[in-house]
Amino acid sequence: MNKVADIMTSEVVTIRNAATVAAAIDLMQQRNVHALIVLPNDVHDAYGIVTVSDVVGRVIAFGRDPKQMRVYEIMTKPCIVLNPNLRIEYAARLLTQYHLHSAPVIQSKLLGILSISDILRHSSDREKPQSLELADSVRSLTTTARQICKDHGPGSTACANAWLAVDTLQAELSRQKSEPLKLTASEQYWQDYQNTIQDQEYNEWCSG
């Protein structure tokens, strides 16, 4: 598979943290983007990101005036960043794991931005989808997810995020193979888990 650098958008729209939210909205509309990268204050500072979801969820949803609010009040900083040499499937897992639409690509400096849309576009453009590689990744992630749930508990956020990554790749594999996905890996896990719990309760009841 290609790397993040091969499909990222090199032209990044940036903004300062002191800018008003209204200015951020205008910039998003003018440049037709869903996220702006917030520039660091100095060389020792981190990059941030402000998205359409931030504006809607933290400003509009509460009836706040975007002209009276600043970007730093609603941005995420530091934000998740991607290495340009990271393979695309791993970038996809990272974005889905943290429920992100996009993330900046940084290596010493800001190089670009990668979005879920970029990944989907790349997937659609590929002439020969590497379904075998995806299948290996699904199996590997499934094993990892089961271990995470064992270590952190089936009700933990880590467990839920681990299965989200598995299901995302499994859905893509089904799409590439044009096969219906009857039962996701996470659904199978919870089915097995519930059956195990019921068996344990039955055995305890019978033995008591």
PyMOL commands that set and color helices and strands:
alter all, ss='L'
color gray80, all
select helices_A, chain A and resi 4-7+21-31+52-58+60-62+71-73+88-97+116-125+131-152+157-177+185-207
alter helices_A, ss='H'
color red, helices_A
select strands_A, chain A and resi 14-15+35-38+48-51+102-106+110-115
alter strands_A, ss='S'
color yellow, strands_A
deselect
rebuild
show_as cartoon
